[in-house]
């Protein structure tokens, strides 16, 4: 595209009357975000008490995920790390977490340990399911090493045909 400048207008701040609605809307949004964070911090402090008087929502059982996927909440690796550092003696996170556009305060309800009897039975099956992935990773690493050591020359005469 070729552009041609037709007219140049100097930069100017529009009068408040013209942008009042937009300024008020932005101020309300900023204030509501600040208020939501304050409410979440109050909820986190309440959850730290032995018997919180808040209405709580359960996420259901879940296990550790490096991507931070938590049922009914969304994805938050920071929250996932904090949740798995909680214990029964200290069940509430000290600070709330921002997930998307929501502030969330968390409290550990209970922790279920891995059933060791079932794990010993399923261990071989898990190893077999992970073996192809590990093999592919080893092949990819080997190919990357070969490519890094190789000297590649491009013959321009072959490219012209």
C-alpha positions in Angstrom: 0.0 0.0 0.0 1.1 3.5 -0.7 -0.2 6.2 1.7 -0.4 9.9 1.2 -0.9 12.4 3.9 -3.8 14.7 3.2 -4.2 16.7 6.4 -2.2 17.0 9.6 -4.1 17.8 12.8 -2.2 18.9 15.9 -2.5 16.7 19.0 -5.1 18.1 21.4 -6.9 17.0 24.6 -10.6 16.9 24.0 -12.8 18.9 26.3 -14.2 16.9 29.4 -17.8 17.3 28.1 -17.0 15.3 25.0 -15.3 12.4 26.9 -17.1 12.5 30.2 -19.0 9.2 29.7 -15.8 7.3 28.7 -13.8 8.7 31.6 -16.6 7.8 34.1 -16.8 4.3 32.6 -13.1 3.8 32.9 -13.1 5.2 36.5 -15.9 2.8 37.4 -14.0 -0.2 35.9 -10.8 0.7 37.8 -12.7 1.2 41.1 -14.6 -2.1 40.7 -11.3 -4.0 40.1 -9.8 -2.4 43.1 -12.9 -3.2 45.2 -13.0 -6.8 43.9 -9.3 -7.2 45.0 -10.1 -5.8 48.5 -13.1 -8.1 48.9 -11.0 -11.1 47.8 -8.3 -10.2 50.4 -11.0 -10.0 53.1 -12.3 -13.4 52.0 -8.8 -14.8 52.1 -8.4 -13.5 55.7 -11.8 -15.0 56.6 -10.9 -18.4 55.1 -7.8 -18.4 57.3 -10.1 -18.6 60.4 -11.0 -22.1 61.7 -14.7 -21.8 60.8 -15.2 -19.3 58.0 -18.7 -17.9 57.7 -18.5 -17.5 53.9 -20.4 -19.4 51.3 -17.9 -21.7 49.7 -17.8 -23.4 46.3 -16.2 -26.8 45.9 -14.0 -27.6 42.8 -14.1 -31.3 43.3 -11.1 -33.6 43.3 -8.1 -32.8 41.1 -4.5 -33.7 40.8 -1.4 -31.6 40.1 -1.2 -30.2 36.6 1.8 -28.2 35.3 -0.5 -26.0 33.3 -2.5 -25.2 36.4 -5.9 -26.5 35.2 -8.3 -26.4 38.2 -11.9 -27.6 37.7 -14.5 -24.8 37.9 -11.8 -22.1 38.2 -9.6 -22.2 35.1 -5.9 -22.2 34.5 -3.5 -20.7 37.0 -0.1 -22.2 37.5 0.6 -19.9 40.5 -2.6 -21.0 42.2 -1.8 -24.6 41.5 1.6 -24.3 43.2 0.1 -22.5 46.2 -2.7 -25.1 46.6 -0.3 -28.0 46.7 1.8 -26.2 49.3 -1.2 -25.9 51.6 -1.7 -28.4 54.5 -4.4 -29.4 56.9 -2.8 -27.4 59.6 -2.6 -24.3 57.4 -5.5 -24.7 54.9 -5.9 -21.2 53.5 -3.7 -19.3 51.0 -2.5 -16.0 52.4 -3.4 -14.0 49.3 -6.2 -14.3 46.7 -5.3 -15.1 43.0 -6.4 -13.3 39.8 -7.6 -15.9 37.3 -8.8 -14.2 34.1 -10.8 -11.3 35.4 -11.9 -12.9 38.7 -10.2 -12.8 42.1 -10.3 -16.1 43.9 -9.5 -17.0 47.5 -8.8 -20.6 48.2 -9.0 -23.0 51.2 -8.0 -26.7 51.3 -10.9 -28.9 52.3 -9.0 -32.2 52.4 -6.1 -34.0 50.9 -6.3 -37.5 49.6 -3.2 -39.6 49.4 -2.4 -41.9 46.5 -3.7 -45.4 46.8 -0.3 -47.3 46.9 -1.9 -50.7 46.2 -3.5 -49.5 43.0 -0.4 -47.6 42.0 1.8 -50.7 42.2 -0.6 -52.6 40.0 -0.8 -49.8 37.4 2.9 -48.8 37.4 3.8 -51.1 34.6 0.9 -49.9 32.5 1.9 -46.3 33.1 5.5 -47.1 32.1 4.3 -48.7 28.8 2.1 -45.8 28.0 5.0 -43.3 28.5 7.6 -45.3 26.7 6.7 -44.2 23.1 6.9 -40.5 24.2 10.3 -41.0 25.8 11.6 -42.8 22.7 10.4 -40.0 20.4 12.0 -37.4 22.7 15.3 -39.3 22.5 15.1 -39.5 18.7 14.3 -35.8 18.5 17.3 -34.9 20.7 19.6 -37.1 18.7 18.5 -35.5 15.4 18.9 -32.0 16.9 22.5 -32.9 18.0 23.2 -34.3 14.5 21.9 -31.1 12.9 23.9 -28.9 15.1 27.1 -30.8 14.2 26.4 -30.9 10.5 27.7 -28.4 8.0 24.9 -27.7 5.6 25.6 -26.1 2.2 22.9 -24.9 -0.2 23.6 -25.3 -3.8 21.9 -22.4 -5.6 22.2 -24.0 -9.0 19.8 -26.8 -7.9 17.3 -24.3 -6.5 17.0 -22.4 -9.8 15.5 -25.4 -11.7 
